């Protein structure tokens, strides 16, 4: 059972002030760090959804979201559509969460099978990373606006296997957020 990664990184970075995907982080960029998380987890293929202004990292399948104003759900749909047919599931990662612990990703991947969605849970809240079995791709593709995965998870809790984590990985919205991570 092959599992692909879908990295949603097509945001406009309005609060950041410049393309945050390209912000320096570790040995590369913020986006490089998230791609490295996916590769280190042994995911079979990496699909990255980007805005047209951001050059893609090497060795990934790139999908350009030419209408990011339609919200995160459009990126989710585009990313899932690019997952090769051989993949039985996709792990959805956010392009602005470079510090997701490897153990969290491993726990999510190991929880596959019982239900079609596996999500991290901290303080009772479900969120990314989220694993979607192929049977859940259609439900995910039906989401609209900027809710994306949140809407899918809230509306289908009976289909979600929660994985307890101490806290959700922080995301980067502003340069100050990034400074706190470095």
N, C-alpha and C positions, 0 to 999 in steps of 0.2 A: 504494500500500500504506500504509494508515493504521496508525500505532502509537499506542497509548494508554499512559498511565502508570498504574501501580497503586502507591500509597504505603501501606505497611503501618505504621499508627500507632495500633494498638488496644491497646498494652501497658498494663499496670496502673501502671507507673512506681513500683514498690515501692521500688527502690533510690534513686530520685530524691526521693521523699518528697511529691511533688505531681505533678499532670499535667505531665509534661515537654513534651508537645506545645505547651503554652501558655507555656513559659519564654521570657523575652525573649531574642531573638537578632537582631542586626543591626537592621533597620528594622521588625521585627515579632516573630514568635514562631519557635520552632524549626520548627514545622510549616509556617509561612509560607515559611521559607527552602527547605524541600524542595519545596514546591509551585512556588516560583519556579524551582528547578533544572529541574523538568519543563517548565514553560512556556518557559523560556529555551532549552531543547533543541528546541523546536518540536513537542512531542508533541501529538497531535491532541485527545485528551481526557485529563482527569486524574480518576482514581478514588481516593478516600481512604477507607481503612478505619479507623474510629475507635471508641473506647468510647463508650457513651451519655453519659457525663459531660462530654465535650469538644465545645464548639461548633465547627461546621465553618467552614473558610475560605470566602470567597465564590468562586463560579464553578467549583466542582468537583462531581463526582458523589460523594455520600457514602453509604457503606454502614456501618451500625452493627454491630459485632461484640458481640452480647449475651452471648456466652460466651467471653470472652478466656482463661479458664482452660484451654480446650481447646488452647491453644498457637497459635503462629504459623501453623501449617498451616490453621487455621480462617480466619484473616484472609486468607491467600492464596487459599483457595477462594472466599470471599465476594467478594474483589476481582476475581478473574478472571471470576466469574459476572456481574459488573456491567459488564464491558467490552463495549461495543456490538459487534454482529455485524459491522459494517463494518471493524472493526480486524483487521488480519492478525497483529498481535503486540502484546505488552505489555511495557513496561520496568518491572521491579519495583524500587522504591526503598524504603529503610527510612526511616521517619519520624524517626529519631534520627541520621541521617547527613547533616547539612546542608552538609558541605564536600566533597562529591564533585566533583572537577574537571570542568568542562564538557567538556574534551578526552576524558576517560574515557567520558562518556556518548556523545559524538560517535563515538568509536572503536567502541563497542559497537553503536551504531545502524548504522554503516557496514559492520560485519562480518556483517550479516544475510544469510541465504540458504543458506550451505553446510550448516549443521546447525541443528536447531530450537531450540537453546539457546546463548546467548552470555553469557559471564560474565567478570568481572574476575579476574585472577590476579596475586597478589603472593606472593613467596617460596614458590611452588609451591601455594599455597592458593587455591581458587576461592571467590568470594563475590560479594555484591552490589556494584553493580547487576547485575541479570541480565535479559536479554532472552529472552522466551519467544515463539516463533512459536505461532500458534493450534494447530498440530498437537501442541504440548507441553502445552496447557492441561489435558488429561485426566490426564496423568501427574502434573502439579503438584497437581491436585485430589485425587489419590489419596494424597497425603502425610498423615501424622497427627502429632499431638503438637507439640512445640516445635521440631522440626528443620526443617520446611518446605523451603525452598530447598536447604539443606545436604544433606538426604537425597536430594532429587531429583538434584542435581549429582553427588554421590558415587556414586550407583547408576547413573548414566547418562553417565559421562565420555566414552564414545564418541559421544554426541550433542551434546557441548559444544565450541564454539569458544572457546578462552581468549584473552582480551585482556590482554596484559602491562601492568601498572601498577606504578609504583614501590612503592606501598604502598596497602593498602586504606584508605579514608576511615575515620577514627575514628568511633565511635558514642558517644552520650551516654547513660550509665547513671546517673551521679551529678551533683550540682551541681558537683563538682570537675572532672569531665570537661568540662562546659560552660564553666567558667571558663578552662580551658586553650585552648579554641577561640576565645574572644572576644578 
